[in-house]
Amino acid sequence: MNGKLNNVWMRGIFSLVMGVFLVTYPGKASLYFVQILGALFFIPGLVALFSFFRRRSKGGQSLFPIVGLGSFLLGLWLIVEPNTFVSILMYVLGVVLVLAGLSMISNLFSVSKQTKVPLGFYFVPILVLIAGIVVLVIPFAIAEIPFIVLGVSIIVYALSDMFNAYKFRSGKVENKKDESQVKVVLKDQNLLIEEKEQSFDEIQEER
């Protein structure tokens, strides 16, 4: 049981450190995430190319792994230039949000020519349009938001886990104290019973 509690504390401390890092350095966290993603493309592509050239060196015939080469180059690009990928991704996301917002507003205008459309229906399209514009203006700041949210969530999880472990340990100590007190009381009662039995035997002998 103590081993499990120690594991909870170790996991909680590790999660707490990771959560603080994500909240404090969300920009670096996003770059590390892209580099890890790049490694997941780079390694399979490298293995595919290595296997191809190995078979060729042994005289075997096989098709050139075009997909493996693409995976290798994409992974290498993500590892070497994570900033470029993040900026491109956020700009693409911003353009998509702007186009989606304009399309929704245009559809509502078309519908309003045939029937009355409440103003509340324009809230979501305008919000999407504003979000797209914000992403285009400050792409890196927006890219950091998910990692900040993730970091806060991890910190809350770690503190909750460690608090529960502390409460469980405290409750276990109190239970041990209660058990020891109960044993002492039972021992005293047994001694009293033995003394009463001895006094009763002595009275019987005197009679």
Number of C-alpha atoms within 10 A of each C-alpha: 7 8 8 10 16 12 13 18 19 14 14 23 17 14 21 22 14 18 24 16 17 24 22 14 15 23 20 15 18 21 21 15 16 20 23 16 16 23 20 14 23 24 16 17 24 18 13 19 19 13 13 18 14 12 13 12 10 8 9 10 10 10 6 12 14 12 13 21 19 14 22 23 17 18 25 20 18 24 22 13 15 21 18 13 17 18 16 13 13 21 20 16 17 24 16 15 23 24 15 17 22 16 14 19 19 13 11 19 15 12 12 12 9 8 10 10 14 10 8 7 12 15 11 13 20 17 14 20 23 16 18 24 17 16 22 20 13 14 21 18 13 16 19 19 15 14 23 21 15 16 25 18 15 22 24 15 16 24 16 13 17 19 14 14 19 15 11 13 15 12 12 12 12 12 12 12 12 12 12 12 12 12 12 12 12 12 12 12 12 12 12 12 12 12 12 12 12 12 12 11 11 11 10 9 8 6 5
